[in-house]
Amino acid sequence: MSDWSEARLHVVTGKGGTGKSTVASALALALAHRGKNVLLCEVEGRQGIARMFDVDPLPYGERRLTTGLPDHDDTGGGKETLGRVHALHIDAESALLEYLDMYYRLGRAGKALDRFGVIEFATTIAPGVRDVLLSGKVYEAVERNSRNKGAIDYDAIVLDAPPTGRITQFLNVGGEVGGLAKVGPIKTQSDTMMKLFQSPRTAIHLVTLLEEMPVQETIDGIAELRREKLPVGGVVVNLVRPRDLSDDDLAAARAGTLDREQIESELKAGGIEVTPTLIDGLFHEAREHAERRALEDEQLAVVRGLGVPTYELPRMAGGVDLGALYELAGLLREQGMA
């Protein structure tokens, strides 16, 4: 059972450089299983999904990417049914044109406005309008209706969202629209969107590294989300280093008390030419690694004390390609995130 079985919208945020796009992609693969369809969205204009899956830049349109993660514990004996991952690159101008066409039948008129630059002007001069349009399209993907004929009804939506410092503003459409419209259809729609974003059907996951600044930004992000009554999901600790040394060996490396003779003997047994320079270099590397590990363990204890589910993903030695994404997806499934 997933920790987030109630959630249909998974928002993935994190400080820049923590790998939130990687985590969002892996989560989409993990959620797409046993025939489930998942939509992976991005809103920052970086075409990160296309680079992650090594495909052409995505248009404003839902495109199938790949199949989801297989269920290795399926004992039904029949042919396994895999889910599918689709992708959507959302930009504000296209979202506004679609909105005008769906709700006001302004297809050609909307395109004319676009040609005259009115849409770009509106999204630039009115604070918050761009975020409202982007989050509005995400809402539409979750709450499909008859206006969007022929659209796929997805079992889950994963949003590669703006960084932690902007996520509350991005999702707080009620506050953004409040300064533009007090009544009317726009205000009504923003209130409906907020009901979804503040409900258990949404989970806002935060990605961090075991470093002081990303962890502190995660702490601040959780506090800000809770102030705005937005549902905090889990914390994904990304790029975790492998633990190759025991706690005793790490302590000895920090103290400089590793058994020099034993290390020299084992190196010689492995056919390595041993010199004082080599041993001194290894001791220096071991001390730096042990000190780094101690700092990471301190930050991990802080993360685990936040009172939310935590998940760990390892640093992939060969980088992140599609095969690595499937491996990370499997780890998220094993830990109960999907």
C-alpha positions as CSV (number, residue, x, y, z in Angstrom):
1,M,0.0,0.0,0.0
2,S,1.3,3.4,-1.0
3,D,1.8,6.1,1.7
4,W,-0.1,8.4,-0.6
5,S,-2.9,6.2,-1.9
6,E,-5.4,9.1,-1.5
7,A,-3.4,11.5,-3.6
8,R,-4.1,12.0,-7.3
9,L,-1.9,15.0,-7.7
10,H,1.8,14.7,-6.7
11,V,3.7,18.0,-6.6
12,V,7.5,17.6,-6.5
13,T,9.5,20.6,-5.4
14,G,12.9,21.3,-4.0
15,K,15.8,23.6,-3.9
16,G,17.5,24.1,-7.3
17,G,20.2,21.4,-7.9
18,T,18.6,18.8,-5.6
19,G,17.3,16.7,-8.5
20,K,13.6,17.3,-8.3
21,S,13.1,16.6,-12.0
22,T,14.8,13.3,-11.6
23,V,12.6,12.4,-8.6
24,A,9.4,13.6,-10.4
25,S,10.3,11.4,-13.4
26,A,11.0,8.4,-11.2
27,L,7.8,8.9,-9.2
28,A,5.8,9.0,-12.5
29,L,7.3,5.7,-13.5
30,A,6.7,4.2,-10.1
31,L,3.0,5.2,-10.2
32,A,2.4,3.9,-13.7
33,H,1.8,0.2,-13.0
34,R,-1.0,-2.4,-13.6
35,G,-2.6,-0.4,-16.4
36,K,-2.5,2.9,-14.6
37,N,-2.0,6.1,-16.7
38,V,0.2,8.9,-15.3
39,L,0.8,12.4,-16.6
40,L,4.2,14.0,-15.9
41,C,3.9,17.8,-16.2
42,E,6.5,20.6,-16.1
43,V,5.9,24.3,-15.9
44,E,9.4,26.0,-15.8
45,G,10.1,26.1,-19.6
46,R,13.4,24.1,-19.2
47,Q,12.3,21.0,-21.2
48,G,13.7,18.9,-18.4
49,I,11.4,16.0,-19.1
50,A,12.5,15.8,-22.8
51,R,16.2,15.7,-21.7
52,M,15.5,13.2,-18.9
53,F,13.8,10.7,-21.3
54,D,16.0,11.6,-24.3
55,V,13.1,12.7,-26.6
56,D,12.5,15.7,-28.7
57,P,11.4,18.9,-27.0
58,L,7.8,18.6,-25.9
59,P,5.0,20.7,-27.4
60,Y,1.9,22.0,-25.5
61,G,0.2,18.7,-25.8
62,E,0.1,15.4,-23.9
63,R,2.5,12.9,-25.4
64,R,3.1,9.3,-24.5
65,L,6.7,8.7,-23.2
66,T,7.1,5.2,-22.0
67,T,5.5,2.3,-19.9
68,G,5.6,2.3,-16.2
69,L,7.4,0.1,-13.7
70,P,6.5,-3.6,-13.8
71,D,5.0,-5.4,-10.8
72,H,7.6,-8.1,-10.0
73,D,5.3,-9.5,-7.3
74,D,2.4,-10.2,-9.7
75,T,1.5,-13.8,-9.3
76,G,-1.7,-13.9,-11.3
77,G,-0.1,-16.0,-14.0
78,G,-1.5,-13.9,-16.8
79,K,0.1,-11.4,-19.1
80,E,1.2,-8.3,-17.1
81,T,-0.5,-5.0,-17.9
82,L,1.8,-2.1,-17.7
83,G,0.7,1.5,-17.2
84,R,1.8,4.4,-19.4
85,V,3.6,7.6,-18.6
86,H,2.5,10.7,-20.7
87,A,4.2,14.0,-20.6
88,L,3.0,17.6,-20.9
89,H,5.1,20.8,-21.1
90,I,2.9,23.7,-20.0
91,D,3.4,27.3,-21.0
92,A,1.2,30.2,-19.8
93,E,0.3,31.5,-23.2
94,S,-0.9,28.2,-24.6
95,A,-2.8,27.5,-21.4
96,L,-4.6,30.8,-21.7
97,L,-5.5,30.2,-25.3
98,E,-6.9,26.8,-24.4
99,Y,-8.9,28.3,-21.5
100,L,-10.4,30.9,-23.8
101,D,-11.4,28.3,-26.3
102,M,-12.8,25.8,-23.8
103,Y,-14.8,28.2,-21.7
104,Y,-15.5,31.2,-23.9
105,R,-15.4,29.7,-27.4
106,L,-12.7,32.2,-28.4
107,G,-10.6,30.0,-30.6
108,R,-9.8,32.3,-33.5
109,A,-10.2,35.4,-31.4
110,G,-7.8,34.1,-28.8
111,K,-5.2,33.4,-31.5
112,A,-5.7,36.9,-32.8
113,L,-5.0,38.2,-29.3
114,D,-1.9,36.1,-29.2
115,R,-0.7,37.6,-32.6
116,F,-1.1,41.1,-31.2
117,G,0.9,40.3,-28.1
118,V,-2.1,40.9,-25.8
119,I,-1.7,37.6,-24.0
120,E,2.0,38.1,-23.3
121,F,1.3,41.6,-22.1
122,A,-1.4,40.3,-19.8
123,T,0.7,37.6,-18.3
124,T,3.6,40.0,-17.8
125,I,1.9,43.0,-16.3
126,A,-0.5,41.3,-14.0
127,P,1.3,39.7,-11.0
128,G,0.5,36.1,-10.5
129,V,-1.5,35.6,-13.7
130,R,1.2,33.3,-15.2
131,D,1.3,31.0,-12.2
132,V,-2.5,30.9,-12.1
133,L,-2.6,29.8,-15.7
134,L,0.1,27.2,-15.3
135,S,-1.5,25.7,-12.1
136,G,-4.9,26.0,-13.7
137,K,-3.8,23.6,-16.5
138,V,-2.5,21.2,-13.9
139,Y,-5.9,21.3,-12.2
140,E,-7.7,20.7,-15.5
141,A,-5.5,17.5,-16.0
142,V,-6.7,16.3,-12.6
143,E,-10.3,17.2,-12.9
144,R,-11.1,16.4,-16.5
145,N,-14.5,17.4,-17.7
146,S,-16.6,17.2,-20.9
147,R,-15.2,20.4,-22.3
148,N,-11.9,18.7,-23.1
149,K,-13.4,16.1,-25.4
150,G,-11.3,13.0,-26.0
151,A,-8.8,13.7,-23.2
152,I,-7.2,10.9,-21.2
153,D,-8.5,10.4,-17.6
154,Y,-5.3,9.9,-15.7
155,D,-4.9,7.9,-12.5
156,A,-2.2,10.2,-11.2
157,I,-0.6,13.5,-12.1
158,V,3.0,14.3,-11.2
159,L,4.1,17.9,-11.4
160,D,7.7,18.9,-11.7
161,A,7.0,22.1,-9.9
162,P,8.9,25.4,-9.2
163,P,11.6,25.4,-6.5
164,T,10.7,25.4,-2.8
165,G,11.0,29.1,-2.5
166,R,8.2,29.7,-5.0
167,I,6.0,26.6,-4.5
168,T,3.5,28.2,-2.0
169,Q,3.0,31.2,-4.2
170,F,2.6,29.0,-7.2
171,L,-0.2,26.9,-5.6
172,N,-1.9,29.7,-3.7
173,V,-4.1,30.7,-6.6
174,G,-6.8,32.0,-4.2
175,G,-4.5,34.6,-2.9
176,E,-3.1,35.5,-6.4
177,V,-6.6,35.8,-7.9
178,G,-7.9,37.7,-4.9
179,G,-6.0,40.7,-6.0
180,L,-7.5,40.5,-9.5
181,A,-11.1,39.4,-9.1
182,K,-13.3,39.4,-6.0
183,V,-16.3,37.8,-7.7
184,G,-17.1,36.2,-11.0
185,P,-16.1,33.0,-12.8
186,I,-12.4,33.5,-12.4
187,K,-12.8,33.8,-8.6
188,T,-15.1,30.8,-8.6
189,Q,-12.6,28.7,-10.5
190,S,-9.7,29.7,-8.3
191,D,-11.7,28.7,-5.2
192,T,-12.4,25.3,-6.8
193,M,-8.7,24.9,-7.6
194,M,-7.7,25.7,-4.0
195,K,-10.1,23.0,-2.7
196,L,-8.1,20.4,-4.7
197,F,-4.7,21.9,-3.8
198,Q,-5.5,21.9,-0.1
199,S,-7.2,18.5,0.0
200,P,-5.7,15.0,0.7
201,R,-6.0,14.4,-3.1
202,T,-2.8,16.5,-3.4
203,A,0.6,15.7,-1.9
204,I,3.5,18.1,-2.1
205,H,6.8,16.2,-1.9
206,L,10.1,18.0,-1.2
207,V,13.5,16.9,-2.5
208,T,16.6,17.6,-0.6
209,L,20.3,16.7,-0.3
210,L,22.1,16.0,2.9
211,E,23.5,19.4,3.0
212,E,22.7,22.2,5.4
213,M,21.2,24.7,3.0
214,P,18.8,22.3,1.1
215,V,17.7,20.8,4.4
216,Q,17.0,24.2,5.9
217,E,15.1,25.2,2.8
218,T,13.1,22.0,3.2
219,I,12.3,22.9,6.8
220,D,11.2,26.4,5.8
221,G,9.2,25.1,2.9
222,I,7.3,22.6,5.1
223,A,6.5,25.4,7.6
224,E,5.3,27.7,4.8
225,L,3.1,25.1,3.2
226,R,1.5,24.3,6.5
227,R,0.8,28.0,7.2
228,E,-1.1,28.1,3.9
229,K,-2.9,24.8,4.7
230,L,-1.3,23.1,1.7
231,P,-0.8,19.3,2.2
232,V,2.8,18.3,2.9
233,G,3.8,15.0,1.4
234,G,7.1,13.2,1.9
235,V,10.7,14.3,1.8
236,V,12.9,12.5,-0.7
237,V,16.6,12.5,0.2
238,N,18.4,12.4,-3.1
239,L,22.0,11.5,-4.1
240,V,22.7,9.5,-0.9
241,R,26.3,8.3,-0.9
242,P,26.9,4.5,-0.5
243,R,27.9,3.4,3.0
244,D,31.0,1.3,2.3
245,L,32.6,1.7,5.7
246,S,31.4,0.6,9.1
247,D,30.7,3.1,11.9
248,D,33.8,1.9,13.7
249,D,36.0,2.4,10.6
250,L,34.5,5.8,9.9
251,A,35.3,6.9,13.5
252,A,38.8,5.6,13.1
253,A,39.2,7.4,9.8
254,R,38.1,10.7,11.4
255,A,40.5,10.2,14.3
256,G,43.4,9.1,12.1
257,T,43.7,5.8,13.9
258,L,43.2,3.3,11.0
259,D,45.5,0.3,11.2
260,R,48.2,1.3,8.7
261,E,50.0,-2.0,8.7
262,Q,46.8,-3.9,8.0
263,I,45.9,-1.6,5.1
264,E,49.4,-2.0,3.6
265,S,49.2,-5.7,4.0
266,E,45.8,-5.9,2.2
267,L,47.0,-3.6,-0.6
268,K,50.1,-5.8,-1.2
269,A,47.9,-8.9,-1.2
270,G,45.9,-7.3,-4.0
271,G,49.0,-6.8,-6.1
272,I,49.3,-3.0,-5.5
273,E,52.6,-1.4,-5.1
274,V,52.6,0.3,-1.7
275,T,54.4,3.6,-1.1
276,P,54.2,6.1,1.8
277,T,52.7,8.6,-0.5
278,L,49.9,6.2,-1.5
279,I,49.1,5.4,2.1
280,D,49.1,9.0,3.2
281,G,46.8,9.9,0.3
282,L,44.4,7.1,1.2
283,F,44.3,8.2,4.8
284,H,43.6,11.7,3.7
285,E,40.7,10.6,1.5
286,A,39.4,8.4,4.2
287,R,39.3,11.2,6.7
288,E,37.6,13.6,4.3
289,H,35.0,10.9,3.4
290,A,34.4,10.1,7.1
291,E,33.9,13.8,8.0
292,R,31.6,14.3,5.1
293,R,29.6,11.2,6.1
294,A,29.3,12.5,9.7
295,L,27.9,15.8,8.4
296,E,25.4,13.9,6.2
297,D,24.3,11.7,9.1
298,E,23.6,14.9,11.1
299,Q,21.4,16.3,8.4
300,L,19.7,12.9,7.9
301,A,18.7,12.9,11.6
302,V,17.3,16.4,11.1
303,V,15.2,15.3,8.1
304,R,13.9,12.2,9.9
305,G,12.9,14.4,12.8
306,L,10.5,16.5,10.6
307,G,7.6,14.3,11.3
308,V,6.9,13.4,7.6
309,P,7.6,10.2,5.6
310,T,11.2,10.1,4.2
311,Y,12.6,8.2,1.3
312,E,16.2,7.8,0.2
313,L,17.6,7.6,-3.4
314,P,21.3,6.8,-4.0
315,R,23.8,8.6,-6.1
316,M,23.9,6.8,-9.5
317,A,27.5,6.3,-10.4
318,G,26.9,6.2,-14.1
319,G,24.5,9.2,-14.1
320,V,20.8,9.2,-14.7
321,D,19.5,7.7,-17.9
322,L,16.2,5.8,-18.5
323,G,17.5,2.6,-17.0
324,A,18.6,4.6,-13.9
325,L,15.1,6.2,-13.7
326,Y,13.5,2.8,-13.6
327,E,15.9,1.7,-10.9
328,L,15.1,4.8,-8.8
329,A,11.3,4.2,-9.5
330,G,11.7,0.7,-8.1
331,L,13.3,2.1,-4.9
332,L,10.5,4.5,-4.4
333,R,8.0,1.7,-4.8
334,E,9.9,-0.5,-2.3
335,Q,9.9,2.3,0.3
336,G,6.1,2.9,-0.1
337,M,6.1,6.2,-1.9
338,A,4.1,4.8,-4.9
